[in-house]
Amino acid sequence: MSSIPELVKHGREQMAKAVESTHRELGTIRSGKASPALLDLVRVEAYGAQVPLNQVAMVAAPEPRMLTVQPFDKSLAPVIEKAIRDANLGLNPASQGNLIRVPLPALSEERRKDLVKVVHKMGEDGRIAVRHARTDALSKIKKLEHVPEDDRTRAEKDVQKHTDEHVHKIDDLIKAKEAEIMEV
C-alpha cells in the first residue's frame, strides 16, 4: 500500500514526464532554424528493420538553414536520402558522396500557420497527459483507507497545484515554439 506523499510524488513525476515528452515532440517541429531534432522522427529501412535515423547516421546543423547527415555505413546513403524525402517534412536532401545535405527551405506563411496548429495539438496532448496523471493520482488517494479527511484534502490540493504548474510549463513551451515558428 502506498502513502499519500508517495502518490503525490508519483503523480508529479508522471506530469513532469508529460512535459518532457511534449518538449521533445515540439523539438521535431521545424521552425526557421536548422536543428538535428527535426529528423528525430525519420525512420530508415536498414538491416531488415525500421530504425531511427540517428542510429544509422550522424545528424548535424552546421548552418542555420542546413542539416547534414553522415551515414555510418556508406551503402545506406540512398535509403537515408529516400527516408528523409518520404518523411513528409517538406525537405529535399541531396547526396554528396558520403554526406547528405538537407537544405531547409524558407517557410511560407501558410506552412507556418499549419505548423502552429500542429504545435497547439501537441500542446493539448501534453495537457491531457498531465490531467490524466492528476486523475490517476487523485483516484489512488481517494482509495486509501484509514486516512484522515484533512490529509486527503491537502493531498488533493497539492496534486492540483502540481497540475497547474505543469500545464503552465506546457503553455510556455507552446508560446515559445509558436513565436519561433512565426518569426520570419
N, C-alpha and C positions, 0 to 999 in steps of 0.2 A: 504494500500500500504506500502511496506517495503522500508527501506532506504538502501543505499549501505553498510554502516557498519553492519547493521543487517544481510544482505545477506552474507557478508563475514564471519561474526561470525557464522552464521548457517552452512555454508559450512565447516568451521574449526571444529565445533562440530561434524558434520557428519564424517569427516575424522578421528577425534580422536576416535569416536565410532568404526570405521572400524579397527583401530589399536588395540583397546582394545579387540574387538571380535577375531581378529587374534591371539592376545596374549593368550586369553582364550583357543582357539582351539588348539594352539600349546602345551598348558599345558596338554592336553589329550593324546598327543603322548608319547609313552613310550620310555624313554632313559634308561641308565643303572641304574638310581636311582629310588627308590620307591617314589611315590607321590600320595596322595589321589585323586588328579585331574585326575589320569589315569582312574578312574572308574566313572567320571562325566557323561559320555555319556551312561552308562549302565542303562537300564530301566527294572523295575521289575513289573511282573503281581501281583498286590496286591489290595485287596478290590475291585475287579471288574474293575480295570483300570491299564493302563501302567503308572507307576510313576518313577521319577528319584530315583536311589539307595540312594542318600543322604537324601531322605525324609522318608525312612523306616529303615535306618541303619546309624551307625556312622562309618566312614572310617578313619583309622589312618595308619601311616607309622612308626612303632616302630624301624625298622631296615632298612638299605639301600636296601636290597633285599626282603623285606617282607611287605605286606599290611595286615591289619586286618580289618575285617568287623564285627561289632557287631549290629545285628538286634535289633530294639526297641521291636519287637514282635517276641518271640522265634519261633512261628509257621511258620514264613516266611523264616527261615534259608534255608530249601531245595530249595525254589523258588529263593532266592537270589543267592545261590550257582549255580543253573542252569543258571540264567541270566548272571552271570559273565562268566561261561564256554561258553555260546552261543554268547557272545558279540564279538567274533572274535578278541580277543586281545592276543590270544596265552597264556592264563592264565588257571591254573588248581587249583581251590580253594579246600580246604579240611576243613570239618566241625569238630570242637572240642567242642561239647556241644553248648554253646550259642555264641561261637566265630568262625568265619570263617577265616582261614589263607589262604592268597593268595601269595605263593612264586613267585618271579619274576625270570624266567629262564634267563640265560645269553643270550644276543642277538648274533645270528650268523652274519657273515659278510654280507651275502645275505639279511638277515632281516634288518640289519642296512641300507643297500642301498635302500631297499624298503621304509623304514621309511623316509629316506631323500627325496625320490621322493614325498611322501605324504606331507612332510613339505613344499617343493617347491610349490606344488599345492595349499596348504592353503595360502602360501605367495602370490601367484599370485591372488587368490581370494580376499585377503585383498587389494592388489594394485588396482584391478579392482574396488572394493568398494570405495577406495579413489578417483580414477579417475572419478567414477560416481558422487560422491559428488561435484567434481570440475565442471564437465559438468553441473550439476544441478544449481550450484551457478552462473556459467557464463551465462547460458541461462536466468536466472532470472534477472541478472544485465543488459543484453542486452535489455530485455523487458521494463526496466524502462524508463519512459518518462520524458522529461524536465530535463535531467541530462547532465551537460557539458561533452564533449568528454574526456577531461583530467581526470576528476573524474572516468569515466568509465574505461579508460586505466589503471589508477593507481589501481583501484579495481581488474582488471583482473590480473595485475602483482602480487598483494597481494595474490589473490587466488592461483595463480601458485606457489608462494613461499611456501605457506602452503602445497600445494600438494606435492612439492618436499620434504619438511621436513617430512611429514607423510609417504611417500613412503620410505624415508631413514630409518625411525624408523622401518618399517616392514622389510626392508632388514637386519637391525641389529638384529632383533628378529630371523630371519631365520638363519643368520650366527651363532648366539649363539646356537640355537637349533640343528643345523647341527653338530657343534663342540661337543655338549653334547652327541648326538647320536653316533658319530663316536669314541668318547673316549672309550677306552677299559679298 
